[in-house]
Protein backbone atom coordinates (compact mmCIF):
# COMPACT_ATOMS: atom_id res chain seq x y z
CA UNK A 1 0.00 0.00 0.00
CA UNK A 2 1.05 3.58 -0.53
CA UNK A 3 0.89 4.37 3.18
CA UNK A 4 3.27 1.52 4.07
CA UNK A 5 6.60 3.05 4.98
CA UNK A 6 10.13 1.86 4.28
CA UNK A 7 10.13 0.51 7.88
CA UNK A 8 7.09 -1.69 7.24
CA UNK A 9 4.44 0.08 9.33
CA UNK A 10 1.63 2.32 8.12
CA UNK A 11 1.43 6.08 8.20
CA UNK A 12 -1.64 8.27 7.98
CA UNK A 13 -0.76 9.53 4.49
CA UNK A 14 1.74 8.38 1.86
CA UNK A 15 5.40 9.01 2.75
CA UNK A 16 4.66 9.80 6.41
CA UNK A 17 6.07 8.21 9.56
CA UNK A 18 4.74 4.78 10.55
CA UNK A 19 2.50 4.90 13.63
CA UNK A 20 0.98 2.17 15.79
CA UNK A 21 -2.58 3.45 15.60
CA UNK A 22 -2.51 3.81 11.83
CA UNK A 23 -0.89 0.39 11.50
CA UNK A 24 -3.71 -1.26 13.44
CA UNK A 25 -6.55 0.63 11.76
CA UNK A 26 -5.14 0.23 8.26
CA UNK A 27 -4.41 -3.46 8.71
CA UNK A 28 -7.83 -4.10 10.26
CA UNK A 29 -9.60 -2.28 7.42
CA UNK A 30 -7.66 -4.23 4.81
CA UNK A 31 -8.42 -7.49 6.61
CA UNK A 32 -12.15 -6.67 6.59
CA UNK A 33 -12.11 -6.31 2.81
CA UNK A 34 -9.71 -9.24 2.32
CA UNK A 35 -6.96 -7.06 0.81
CA UNK A 36 -3.97 -7.53 3.11
CA UNK A 37 -2.23 -8.74 -0.05
CA UNK A 38 -1.48 -5.09 -0.90
CA UNK A 39 0.92 -4.91 2.06
CA UNK A 40 4.33 -6.40 2.61
CA UNK A 41 3.22 -8.44 5.62
CA UNK A 42 6.72 -9.62 6.51
CA UNK A 43 7.83 -5.98 6.76
CA UNK A 44 4.69 -5.15 8.78
CA UNK A 45 5.35 -7.96 11.27
CA UNK A 46 8.96 -6.85 11.60
CA UNK A 47 7.96 -3.27 12.28
CA UNK A 48 5.41 -4.35 14.88
CA UNK A 49 7.78 -6.54 16.87
CA UNK A 50 10.53 -3.90 16.76
CA UNK A 51 8.22 -1.50 18.59
CA UNK A 52 8.44 -3.63 21.75
CA UNK A 53 11.21 -2.38 24.00
CA UNK A 54 13.58 -4.63 25.88
CA UNK A 55 13.83 -2.60 29.07
CA UNK A 56 10.20 -1.72 29.77
CA UNK A 57 8.68 -4.58 27.79
CA UNK A 58 5.92 -2.32 26.49
CA UNK A 59 5.33 -0.92 23.03
CA UNK A 60 6.21 2.42 21.48
CA UNK A 61 3.92 3.82 18.80
CA UNK A 62 6.73 5.08 16.57
CA UNK A 63 10.42 4.46 16.05
CA UNK A 64 12.63 6.03 18.73
CA UNK A 65 9.72 7.06 20.94
CA UNK A 66 8.90 6.14 24.53
CA UNK A 67 6.66 3.27 25.58
CA UNK A 68 2.98 4.10 26.04
CA UNK A 69 0.39 1.67 27.39
CA UNK A 70 -2.10 2.32 24.61
CA UNK A 71 0.31 0.88 22.05
CA UNK A 72 0.11 -2.52 23.71
CA UNK A 73 -3.44 -2.52 22.36
CA UNK A 74 -2.62 -1.13 18.91
CA UNK A 75 0.47 -3.24 18.24
CA UNK A 76 -0.84 -6.33 20.02
CA UNK A 77 -4.13 -6.07 18.15
CA UNK A 78 -2.36 -5.68 14.81
CA UNK A 79 -0.25 -8.76 15.51
CA UNK A 80 -3.41 -10.75 16.24
CA UNK A 81 -4.80 -9.84 12.81
Buried (B, 14 or more C-beta within 10 A) or exposed (E): BEBBBEBBBBBEEEEEBBBBBBBBBBBBEBEEEEEBEEBEBEBBEEBBEBBBEEEEEBBBBBBEBEBBEEBBEBBBBBBEB
